[in-house]
Amino acid sequence: MESDQEIKMILKESKNIAVVGISDKPDRDSYRVADYLMRNGYEIFPVNPNIREWNGKRAFPSLHDIPAGTEIDVVDVFRKSDSVVPIAHEAVAIKAKTLWLQEGVVNREAERIAKEHGLRAIMDRCMMKEHMKL
């Protein structure tokens, strides 16, 4: 797990965040967190195969569908713990810098995959709550 200092660095250096499992329902945590991050200067790339857009932004079915050449700093994951290994592989493939698993999401295999390929890995922490601490 990354230290608090490393988390602060990730939040300060990052600009583009792909939110995997984002919902278009405003009462869901993924919507609220992404909306907060967007209002605080981050560019959000919604990733969910079941929606066409989120908050006026085009949604992508997968990380691979984000346009080539788009630099993704953080892949922020709102999925069940047992379904994040393929997302870790996608994050590696698109050359993301950080794999961030939201509160309640823990998967050591996904963490291992990310770290073995040079990505930082955060698990079981809320990106919005961490940002609010800054």
Secondary structure, 3 states (H helix, E strand, C coil): CCCHHHHHHHHHHCCEEEEECCCCCCCCHHHHHHHHHHHCCCEEEEECCCCCEECCEECECCHHHCCCCCCCCEEEECCCHHHCHHHHHHHHHCCCCEEEECCCCCCHHHHHHHHHCCCEEECCCCHHHHHHHC
